[in-house]
Amino acid sequence: MCELLALNANTPTDMAFSFRGLSRRGGAVGEHADGWGLASFTPDSSGLDLIREDAPAAFSQLADQLAERSPKALVSIAHIRKATQGLVALENCHPFARSWRGQTWVFAHNGNLDGAIPSGETYRPFGSTDSEAAFCWILKQLEQEGVDPENPEQISTRLHAYATELARMGTFNALISNGHWLFATATTSLHWLTRRAPFTTATLADPPLQIDFAPLTSSSDVVTILSTEPLTTDEAWTAMDSGSSMLWMNGECLHLHQP
C-alpha cells in the first residue's frame, strides 16, 4: 500500500523536515517506489502548488529539493505510492485535485478498495486507481446532497459517513483538504502529533536527522503533523482509532468522529 503525510498549522509552515523522512520510505527504506506527490495550498487558500512524479521519491532530485525547502502553507498533503490498482503512471500518483463549488480540493489515500466505485458525469477519474475513483464518488455525493461548502462541521460529518461506507470495501486511510481545513480518516494506520510552545528538538527515524524547532517558531505557533507511521523517534505520536475521523483547522482538532 502507500503512505500519507499532512501538515495543518495556524501560520504558514513548511513540511520539509517531515517530507525528508517520508521520501526516504519511497524506495530507500520502504517499498513505496511507484510515485510520489506533494500538494501545498497558498496561505490564503486561493491557490495550490501540486507536484507529482511517477518515480521513487527517495531518488528524486525534485523530491530532494522539496525536502530542503517545501512551500510554506497552512495545509500540505504528501503521498508515496506502492501501486495496488492502476499502472505506475503520473495520472495515478497522489494527491489528486478537483474543483468543487468554487473550491480546490485535494485528496490522498492509503489502502485498497475492492469492487466498482460508480462515478458521475461531472467527476470522473483521469487515471485507473480505486483512490481517484473514491475521490470522485465523494465529490458526487457532496453535490447530490447539497452540502454547504462553507460549513466545515457539515462537511466533516458527511465525509466521515462517506469514509465509513468506503471502508466497507476495504482499507480507507485518507486525507482531504480545501486549504482551510484538513480531514483525516483511518481504517488501519494513521498517526498524529501537535507541536506547540515550548518547542524542542525532533529526530527523524530515517535518516537520523535532528532539528531544533525553537528558533524557527514563535510562542503562538501550532503545527499538527499526520503520518501513516510515526516519522520521529523522540516525540509522542497518537494513533487514530480504526473507523475514526478528525477535522483539523489552524493546527487544532475541531471535530472528532468515532466509529
PAZAPA-4460 file (N, C-alpha, C; in steps of 0.05 Angstrom, whole numbers, plus 32768, in hexadecimal, padded with zeros to 4 digits):
% residues 259
    n_x    n_y    n_z   ca_x   ca_y   ca_z    c_x    c_y    c_z   seq   type   mol
   8011   7FE8   8000   8000   8000   8000   8012   8019   8000     1      M     A
   8007   8030   8008   8014   8049   8006   8019   8055   8022     2      C     A
   8025   806D   8022   8028   807C   803C   801F   8098   8038     3      E     A
   8013   80A3   804D   8008   80BE   804C   8018   80D1   805F     4      L     A
   8016   80EB   8059   8022   80FF   806A   8012   8119   8066     5      L     A
   800D   8127   807C   7FFF   8140   807A   8008   8153   8090     6      A     A
   8005   816D   808A   800A   8182   809D   7FF2   8195   809E     7      L     A
   7FEB   819D   80B6   7FD7   81B2   80BB   7FE1   81C4   80D0     8      N     A
   7FE1   81DE   80CB   7FED   81F1   80DE   7FDE   820B   80DF     9      A     A
   7FE3   821B   80F3   7FD6   8235   80F5   7FE6   824C   80EA    10      N     A
   7FFD   8245   80DF   800F   8259   80D2   801D   824B   80BB    11      T     A
   8022   8258   80A5   802F   824A   808E   8049   823C   8097    12      P     A
   804A   8222   8092   805F   8211   809B   8068   81FE   8085    13      T     A
   8082   81F9   8083   808A   81E6   806E   808B   81CA   807A    14      D     A
   808A   81B6   8069   8089   819A   8071   80A3   818B   806A    15      M     A
   80B9   819B   8066   80D2   8190   805C   80DD   8179   806E    16      A     A
   80DD   817E   8088   80E9   816A   809A   80D9   8150   8099    17      F     A
   80BF   8151   809B   80AE   8139   809A   80B0   812C   807F    18      S     A
   80B0   813C   8069   80B1   8131   804F   80CB   8122   804A    19      F     A
   80E1   812C   8056   80FA   811D   8055   80F7   8101   805F    20      R     A
   80EA   80FE   8076   80E6   80E4   8081   80D4   80D2   8070    21      G     A
   80BF   80DE   8065   80AD   80CF   8054   80BA   80C6   803A    22      L     A
   80C9   80D8   802E   80D4   80D2   8013   80E8   80BB   8015    23      S     A
   80F6   80B8   802B   8108   80A2   802E   80FA   8087   802D    24      R     A
   80E1   8087   8035   80D1   806E   8034   80C7   8068   8017    25      R     A
   80CC   807B   8005   80C3   8077   7FEA   80D8   806A   7FD9    26      G     A
   80E1   8052   7FE1   80F4   8043   7FD1   810F   803E   7FDD    27      G     A
   8116   804C   7FF3   812F   8047   8001   812C   8035   8019    28      A     A
   811C   803D   802C   8117   802C   8044   80FB   8022   8044    29      V     A
   80ED   8026   802E   80D1   801C   802C   80CC   8014   800F    30      G     A
   80B6   8006   800B   80B0   7FFB   7FF1   809D   800C   7FE0    31      E     A
   8099   8025   7FE9   8085   8036   7FDB   8094   8046   7FC5    32      H     A
   809B   8038   7FB0   80AD   8043   7F9B   809E   8049   7F81    33      A     A
   8084   804A   7F81   8075   804C   7F68   806A   8068   7F63    34      D     A
   8076   807C   7F70   806E   8097   7F6B   806A   80A6   7F86    35      G     A
   8069   80C1   7F83   8065   80D1   7F9B   8058   80EC   7F93    36      W     A
   804F   80FB   7FA7   8043   8115   7FA1   8042   8126   7FBA    37      G     A
   8042   8140   7FB6   8040   8153   7FCC   802E   816A   7FC3    38      L     A
   8019   816F   7FD2   8006   8185   7FCC   8007   8198   7FE4    39      A     A
   800B   81B2   7FDE   800B   81C7   7FF2   7FF9   81DE   7FE9    40      S     A
   7FE6   81E5   7FFA   7FD5   81FB   7FF4   7FE3   8215   7FFB    41      F     A
   7FDE   822A   7FEB   7FE9   8244   7FF2   7FDC   824D   800C    42      T     A
   7FEA   825D   801D   7FE0   8264   8037   7FC4   826F   8038    43      P     A
   7FBB   827D   8022   7FA0   8288   8021   7F8C   8274   8015    44      D     A
   7F96   825B   800F   7F86   8245   8004   7F7B   824A   7FE8    45      S     A
   7F85   825F   7FDB   7F7B   8266   7FC0   7F89   8256   7FAA    46      S     A
   7FA0   824B   7FB0   7FB0   823D   7F9C   7FBB   8223   7FA7    47      G     A
   7FC6   8213   7F95   7FD0   81F8   7F9C   7FEA   81F3   7F8D    48      L     A
   7FFE   81EB   7F9B   8017   81E0   7F8F   8015   81C2   7F91    49      D     A
   8015   81B5   7F79   8012   8197   7F78   8029   818C   7F67    50      L     A
   8039   817C   7F73   8050   8170   7F65   804E   8151   7F68    51      I     A
   8050   8143   7F52   804E   8126   7F52   8063   811A   7F3F    52      R     A
   806D   8102   7F46   807F   80F4   7F34   8079   80D6   7F36    53      E     A
   807A   80C8   7F1F   8076   80AB   7F1F   8091   809D   7F21    54      D     A
   80A0   80A4   7F36   80BA   8099   7F3B   80BF   8099   7F5A    55      A     A
   80D2   8089   7F63   80D7   8087   7F80   80DF   80A2   7F8C    56      P     A
   80D2   80AA   7FA1   80D8   80C3   7FAE   80F4   80C4   7FBA    57      A     A
   80FD   80AD   7FC4   8117   80AB   7FD1   812E   80B3   7FBF    58      A     A
   812A   80AF   7FA4   8140   80B5   7F91   8139   80CB   7F7E    59      F     A
   8125   80DB   7F85   811D   80F1   7F74   812B   810B   7F7C    60      S     A
   8137   8118   7F68   8144   8132   7F6D   812F   8147   7F76    61      Q     A
   8118   8146   7F6A   8103   8159   7F71   80F9   8155   7F8D    62      L     A
   80F4   813B   7F95   80EC   8136   7FB0   8101   813E   7FC4    63      A     A
   811A   813B   7FBC   8130   8143   7FCE   8130   8161   7FD2    64      D     A
   812A   8170   7FBD   8129   818D   7FC0   8112   8195   7FD2    65      Q     A
   80FB   8187   7FD0   80E4   818E   7FE1   80EA   8186   7FFE    66      L     A
   80FA   8171   8002   8102   8169   801D   8115   817E   802A    67      A     A
   8121   818E   8019   8131   81A4   8024   8121   81BD   8029    68      E     A
   810E   81C2   8016   80FD   81DA   8019   80E3   81D6   800B    69      R     A
   80CF   81CF   8019   80B4   81CC   800E   80A4   81E6   8012    70      S     A
   808E   81EA   8002   807F   8202   8005   8073   8205   8021    71      P     A
   8071   821E   802B   8064   8223   8044   8046   8224   8040    72      K     A
   8037   8216   8051   801B   8214   804D   800D   820F   8068    73      A     A
   7FF3   8214   8068   7FE3   820C   807F   7FDB   81EF   807D    74      L     A
   7FD9   81E4   8064   7FD3   81C8   8060   7FE4   81BE   8049    75      V     A
   7FF2   81A8   804E   8001   8199   803A   7FFB   817B   803C    76      S     A
   7FFA   816D   8026   7FF5   8151   8025   8009   8144   8013    77      I     A
   8016   812E   801C   8029   8120   800C   8023   8102   800C    78      A     A
   802E   80F4   7FF8   8027   80D7   7FF4   803E   80C9   7FE6    79      H     A
   8044   80B1   7FEF   8056   80A0   7FE0   8047   8086   7FD9    80      I     A
   804A   807D   7FC0   8038   8068   7FB6   8045   804D   7FB3    81      R     A
   8036   8039   7FBB   803C   801D   7FB3   8023   8014   7FA4    82      K     A
   8026   8010   7F8A   800F   800A   7F79   8001   7FF0   7F80    83      A     A
   7FE8   7FF1   7F86   7FD7   7FD9   7F8A   7FC2   7FD8   7F74    84      T     A
   7FB8   7FEF   7F6C   7FA5   7FF0   7F55   7FAE   8007   7F43    85      Q     A
   7FB0   8001   7F29   7FB9   8015   7F16   7FD7   8013   7F10    86      G     A
   7FDE   801A   7EF8   7FFA   8019   7EF0   800B   802E   7EFE    87      L     A
   8025   802A   7EFD   8038   803F   7F07   8038   8055   7EF1    88      V     A
   802A   806A   7EF6   8027   8080   7EE3   8020   809A   7EF2    89      A     A
   8027   80B0   7EE5   8023   80CA   7EF3   8006   80CE   7EFA    90      L     A
   7FF3   80C7   7EE9   7FD7   80CC   7EEF   7FCD   80BB   7F06    91      E     A
   7FDC   80A7   7F0F   7FD4   8097   7F26   7FE2   809F   7F40    92      N     A
   7FF3   80B4   7F3F   8001   80BD   7F57   7FF0   80D0   7F67    93      C     A
   7FF0   80CD   7F81   7FE2   80DE   7F93   7FF5   80F6   7F9B    94      H     A
   7FEA   810B   7FA6   7FCE   8111   7FAA   7FBF   8119   7F90    95      P     A
   7FA5   8115   7F91   7F93   811D   7F7B   7F86   8137   7F82    96      F     A
   7F80   8147   7F6E   7F73   8161   7F72   7F5B   8165   7F60    97      A     A
   7F46   8170   7F6B   7F2D   8176   7F5C   7F21   8190   7F66    98      R     A
   7F11   819B   7F56   7F02   81B3   7F5E   7EE5   81AB   7F65    99      S     A
   7EDC   81B6   7F7C   7EC0   81B1   7F84   7EB5   81CB   7F90   100      W     A
   7E9F   81D4   7F85   7E92   81EC   7F8F   7EA5   8204   7F92   101      R     A
   7EB6   8208   7F7E   7EC9   821E   7F7F   7EE1   821A   7F91   102      G     A
   7EE4   8203   7F9E   7EFB   81FD   7FAE   7F0C   81E8   7FA1   103      Q     A
   7F26   81E9   7FA7   7F38   81D3   7F9E   7F3C   81C0   7FB5   104      T     A
   7F36   81A6   7FAF   7F38   8191   7FC3   7F4F   817E   7FBB   105      W     A
   7F5D   8175   7FD0   7F73   8162   7FCC   7F6E   8149   7FDC   106      V     A
   7F76   8132   7FD1   7F6F   8118   7FDD   7F87   8105   7FD9   107      F     A
   7F8D   80F6   7FEE   7FA1   80E1   7FED   7F98   80C9   7FFD   108      A     A
   7F9E   80B1   7FF4   7F93   8099   8000   7FA8   8084   8004   109      H     A
   7FA6   8076   801A   7FB7   805E   801F   7FA4   8047   8024   110      N     A
   7FA6   8032   8014   7F94   801B   8018   7F8D   800E   7FFD   111      G     A
   7F7A   7FFC   7FFE   7F71   7FEE   7FE6   7F53   7FE9   7FE9   112      N     A
   7F44   7FF1   7FD4   7F27   7FEE   7FD5   7F1F   7FDA   7FBF   113      L     A
   7F0F   7FC6   7FC7   7F06   7FB1   7FB4   7EEA   7FB7   7FAA   114      D     A
   7EE7   7FB3   7F90   7ECC   7FB8   7F85   7ECB   7FD2   7F75   115      G     A
   7EB6   7FD5   7F65   7EB3   7FEC   7F54   7EA9   8004   7F64   116      A     A
   7EB5   801B   7F5F   7EAD   8034   7F6C   7EA0   8045   7F56   117      I     A
   7E86   804A   7F57   7E79   8059   7F41   7E81   8076   7F41   118      P     A
   7E85   8080   7F29   7E8B   809D   7F26   7E75   80AA   7F17   119      S     A
   7E73   80C4   7F19   7E5F   80D3   7F0B   7E6A   80E0   7EF2   120      G     A
   7E5A   80F1   7EE6   7E62   80FE   7ECD   7E75   8115   7ED3   121      E     A
   7E71   8122   7EEA   7E82   813A   7EF0   7E9D   8132   7EFB   122      T     A
   7E9E   811E   7F0C   7EB7   8116   7F19   7EBE   80FA   7F0F   123      Y     A
   7ED2   80F9   7EFE   7EDB   80E0   7EF3   7EFA   80DD   7EF6   124      R     A
   7F04   80C6   7EFC   7F21   80C2   7EFF   7F30   80C6   7EE5   125      P     A
   7F47   80D2   7EE7   7F5A   80D4   7ED0   7F6B   80BB   7ECE   126      F     A
   7F71   80AF   7EE6   7F81   8097   7EE7   7F71   807E   7EEC   127      G     A
   7F7E   806A   7EF6   7F71   8050   7EF9   7F73   8044   7F16   128      S     A
   7F75   8056   7F2A   7F77   804D   7F45   7F5C   804D   7F53   129      T     A
   7F59   803B   7F67   7F42   803B   7F78   7F41   8055   7F88   130      D     A
   7F58   8060   7F8E   7F5A   8078   7F9F   7F4C   8090   7F91   131      S     A
   7F54   8095   7F78   7F48   80AC   7F6A   7F2A   80A7   7F65   132      E     A
   7F23   808E   7F60   7F06   8088   7F5D   7EF7   808E   7F77   133      A     A
   7F03   8088   7F8E   7EF6   808F   7FA8   7EF3   80AD   7FAB   134      A     A
   7F08   80BC   7FA4   7F07   80D9   7FA6   7EF0   80E4   7F95   135      F     A
   7EEE   80DB   7F7C   7ED9   80E4   7F6B   7EBD   80DD   7F76   136      C     A
   7EBB   80C6   7F82   7EA2   80BD   7F8E   7E9A   80CF   7FA5   137      W     A
   7EAE   80D7   7FB5   7EA9   80E8   7FCC   7E9F   8103   7FC3   138      I     A
   7EAB   810F   7FAE   7EA3   8128   7FA4   7E86   8127   7F98   139      L     A
   7E80   8110   7F8B   7E65   810C   7F80   7E51   810B   7F97   140      K     A
   7E57   80FD   7FAD   7E45   80FC   7FC3   7E40   8118   7FD0   141      Q     A
   7E56   8127   7FD3   7E53   8142   7FDF   7E41   8153   7FCD   142      L     A
   7E44   8151   7FB3   7E34   8161   7FA1   7E17   8158   7FA2   143      E     A
   7E12   813E   7FA1   7DF6   8134   7FA1   7DE8   813B   7FBB   144      Q     A
   7DF6   813B   7FD1   7DE9   8141   7FEB   7DE7   815E   7FF1   145      E     A
   7DF3   816F   7FE0   7DF1   818C   7FE4   7DFF   8196   7FFD   146      G     A
   7E16   818A   8002   7E26   8191   801A   7E31   81AE   8016   147      V     A
   7E2F   81BE   802C   7E39   81D9   802B   7E57   81DA   802B   148      D     A
   7E64   81E4   8017   7E82   81E4   8016   7E8F   81F6   802B   149      P     A
   7E7F   8208   8037   7E8A   821A   804B   7E84   8211   8068   150      E     A
   7E7A   81F8   806B   7E72   81EE   8085   7E85   81D6   808C   151      N     A
   7E9C   81DB   8099   7EAE   81C6   80A0   7EA2   81AF   80B0   152      P     A
   7E90   81B6   80C3   7E84   81A2   80D4   7E73   818E   80C3   153      E     A
   7E63   8199   80B1   7E53   8188   80A0   7E64   8178   808D   154      Q     A
   7E78   8184   8082   7E8A   8175   8070   7E98   815F   807F   155      I     A
   7EA2   8165   8097   7EAF   8150   80A7   7E9D   8138   80AD   156      S     A
   7E84   813E   80B4   7E71   8129   80BA   7E6C   8118   80A1   157      T     A
   7E68   8125   808A   7E63   8116   8072   7E7B   8106   8068   158      R     A
   7E93   8112   806A   7EAB   8104   8062   7EB0   80EB   8073   159      L     A
   7EAA   80ED   808D   7EAD   80D6   809E   7E99   80C0   8096   160      H     A
   7E81   80C7   808F   7E6D   80B4   8086   7E76   80A6   806C   161      A     A
   7E81   80B6   8059   7E8B   80AA   8040   7EA3   8098   8045   162      Y     A
   7EB5   80A0   8057   7ECC   8090   805E   7EC3   8075   806A   163      A     A
   7EAF   8076   807B   7EA5   805D   8087   7E9A   804B   8071   164      T     A
   7E8C   8056   805E   7E81   8046   8048   7E97   803A   8037   165      E     A
   7EAB   804A   8030   7EC1   8040   8020   7ED2   802B   802E   166      L     A
   7ED4   802E   8048   7EE4   801B   8058   7ED8   7FFF   8057   167      A     A
   7EBE   7FFD   8051   7EB2   7FE3   804F   7EBD   7FD4   8036   168      R     A
   7ECA   7FE2   8024   7ED5   7FD6   800C   7EF2   7FCE   8010   169      M     A
   7EFE   7FD5   8027   7F1A   7FCF   802B   7F26   7FE2   803F   170      G     A
   7F3E   7FEB   8038   7F4D   7FFD   804A   7F4C   8019   803F   171      T     A
   7F43   802C   8051   7F40   8048   8048   7F4C   805B   805D   172      F     A
   7F67   805E   805B   7F75   8073   8069   7F77   808A   8056   173      N     A
   7F6D   80A2   805C   7F6D   80B7   8048   7F70   80D3   8055   174      A     A
   7F79   80E5   8044   7F7C   8102   804B   7F6D   8112   8036   175      L     A
   7F5E   8126   803F   7F4F   8137   802D   7F52   8154   8037   176      I     A
   7F55   8167   8025   7F56   8183   802E   7F4E   8196   8018   177      S     A
   7F43   81AD   8020   7F3D   81C3   800E   7F4F   81DB   8013   178      N     A
   7F64   81D7   8023   7F76   81ED   802A   7F6F   81FC   8043   179      G     A
   7F56   81FA   804D   7F4E   8206   8066   7F4F   81F2   807D   180      H     A
   7F46   81DA   8077   7F46   81C4   808B   7F53   81AB   8080   181      W     A
   7F59   8198   8091   7F64   817F   8089   7F54   8169   8096   182      L     A
   7F49   8157   8086   7F39   8140   808F   7F4B   8127   808D   183      F     A
   7F4B   8117   80A2   7F5B   80FE   80A3   7F49   80E8   80AD   184      A     A
   7F4B   80D1   80A0   7F3B   80B9   80A8   7F4C   80A0   80A7   185      T     A
   7F48   808E   80B9   7F59   8076   80BC   7F4A   805C   80BD   186      A     A
   7F53   8049   80AE   7F49   802D   80B1   7F5D   801D   80C0   187      T     A
   7F77   8020   80B8   7F8C   8010   80C5   7FA1   8022   80D3   188      T     A
   7FB0   8031   80C3   7FC7   803F   80D0   7FC8   805D   80C7   189      S     A
   7FC5   806E   80DB   7FCA   808B   80D7   7FD0   8097   80F2   190      L     A
   7FE6   80A6   80F4   7FEF   80B1   810D   7FF1   80CF   810C   191      H     A
   7FEF   80DC   8123   7FF1   80FA   8123   8000   8103   813C   192      W     A
   800B   811B   8139   8017   8129   8150   8014   8147   814C   193      L     A
   8012   8156   8161   8010   8173   8160   8028   8180   816E   194      T     A
   8036   8192   8160   804C   81A0   816B   8043   81BC   8172   195      R     A
   8049   81C5   818A   8043   81E0   8194   8058   81E8   81A8   196      R     A
   8057   8201   81B1   806B   820A   81C5   8068   81FB   81DF   197      A     A
   807E   81F5   81ED   809A   81FA   81E5   80A4   81E6   81D0   198      P     A
   80AD   81F0   81B9   80B7   81DE   81A4   80D2   81D3   81AC   199      F     A
   80D7   81BA   81A4   80F0   81AD   81AB   80FC   81A0   8191   200      T     A
   810D   818C   8195   8119   817F   817E   8109   8166   8176   201      T     A
   810D   815D   815D   8101   8145   8154   8115   8137   8142   202      A     A
   8114   811C   8142   8128   810C   8133   8119   80F8   8121   203      T     A
   811F   80FA   8107   8113   80E7   80F4   811D   80CB   80F9   204      L     A
   810B   80B7   80F4   8113   809B   80F6   8127   8095   80E0   205      A     A
   8123   809F   80C8   8136   809B   80B2   8132   80B1   809D   206      D     A
   8148   80C0   8097   8162   80BE   80A4   8161   80C9   80C0   207      P     A
   8175   80C2   80D1   8175   80CC   80ED   817C   80E9   80EE   208      P     A
   816B   80FA   80E3   816F   8116   80E1   8160   8124   80F7   209      L     A
   816D   8137   8105   8160   8145   811B   815D   8162   8115   210      Q     A
   8147   816E   811E   8142   818A   811B   8138   8196   8135   211      I     A
   8140   81AF   813A   8136   81BE   8151   8122   81D2   8147   212      D     A
   8108   81CE   814E   80F3   81DF   8145   80F2   81F9   8153   213      F     A
   80FE   81FC   816B   80FC   8214   817B   8103   822E   816D   214      A     A
   811B   822F   815F   8122   8248   8152   8113   824D   8138   215      P     A
   8103   8239   812F   80F5   823B   8116   80D8   8243   8119   216      L     A
   80CF   8245   8132   80B2   8249   8138   80AE   8260   814C   217      T     A
   8094   8266   814F   808D   827A   8163   807C   826C   8179   218      S     A
   8077   827A   818E   8069   826E   81A5   804B   8269   819E   219      S     A
   8041   8275   8189   8025   8271   8182   8021   825C   816C   220      S     A
   8036   8251   8161   8034   823E   814B   8028   8223   8155   221      D     A
   8016   8218   8145   800B   81FD   8149   800D   81EE   812F   222      V     A
   801B   81D7   812F   801F   81C8   8117   8019   81AA   811C   223      V     A
   8006   819F   810D   7FFF   8183   810F   8009   8174   80F7   224      T     A
   8015   815D   80FC   801F   814B   80E7   8010   8131   80E8   225      I     A
   8007   8127   80D2   7FFB   810C   80D1   800C   80FB   80BE   226      L     A
   8010   80E2   80C5   8020   80D0   80B5   8016   80B3   80B9   227      S     A
   8019   80A4   80A4   8011   8087   80A5   801E   807A   80BD   228      T     A
   8039   807D   80BE   8049   8073   80D5   8059   808A   80E0   229      E     A
   805E   8089   80FA   806E   809F   8106   8088   80A4   80F8   230      P     A
   808E   80BD   80F3   80A7   80C4   80E5   80BE   80CA   80F7   231      L     A
   80B9   80D1   8110   80CE   80D8   8123   80CF   80C3   813A   232      T     A
   80E6   80C2   8147   80EB   80AF   815C   80E8   80BA   8178   233      T     A
   80E7   80D4   817A   80E7   80E0   8195   80CF   80F3   819A   234      D     A
   80B9   80EE   818C   80A1   80FD   8190   808A   80EA   8196   235      E     A
   8075   80F3   81A3   805E   80E2   81AB   8049   80E4   8195   236      A     A
   8048   80D0   8184   8034   80CE   816F   801C   80BF   817A   237      W     A
   8004   80C7   8170   7FEB   80BA   8178   7FDF   80AC   8160   238      T     A
   7FD8   8092   8163   7FCC   8083   814E   7FAE   8089   814D   239      A     A
   7FA3   808E   8136   7F86   8091   8133   7F79   8076   8136   240      M     A
   7F62   8076   8143   7F52   805D   8145   7F47   8054   812A   241      D     A
   7F46   803A   8126   7F3B   8030   810D   7F1E   8039   810B   242      S     A
   7F17   8044   80F4   7EFB   804D   80EF   7EF6   8069   80F8   243      G     A
   7F0B   8077   8102   7F07   8093   810B   7F10   80A7   80F6   244      S     A
   7F06   80BF   80F9   7F0E   80D5   80E7   7F12   80EE   80F8   245      S     A
   7F22   8101   80ED   7F28   811A   80FB   7F29   8131   80E7   246      M     A
   7F1E   8148   80EF   7F20   8160   80DF   7F31   8174   80ED   247      L     A
   7F47   817C   80E0   7F5B   818F   80EC   7F59   81AA   80DE   248      W     A
   7F5D   81BF   80EE   7F5E   81DA   80E4   7F71   81EA   80F6   249      M     A
   7F83   81F9   80EA   7F97   8209   80F9   7FA6   81F8   810D   250      N     A
   7FAB   81DF   8106   7FBB   81CD   8117   7FAC   81C0   812D   251      G     A
   7F93   81C6   8130   7F83   81BB   8146   7F6D   81A9   813B   252      E     A
   7F65   8195   814A   7F4F   8183   8142   7F35   818F   8149   253      C     A
   7F25   8195   8134   7F0A   81A1   8139   7EF5   818C   813D   254      L     A
   7EF7   8175   812E   7EE2   8161   8130   7EF0   8145   8130   255      H     A
   7EE6   8134   8142   7EEF   8119   8144   7ED7   8107   8141   256      L     A
   7ED8   80F5   812D   7EC3   80E2   8128   7ECD   80C6   8130   257      H     A
   7EBF   80B9   8142   7EC7   809E   814A   7EB5   808A   813B   258      Q     A
   7EC0   8071   8138   7EAF   805C   812A   7E96   8056   8139   259      P     A
***
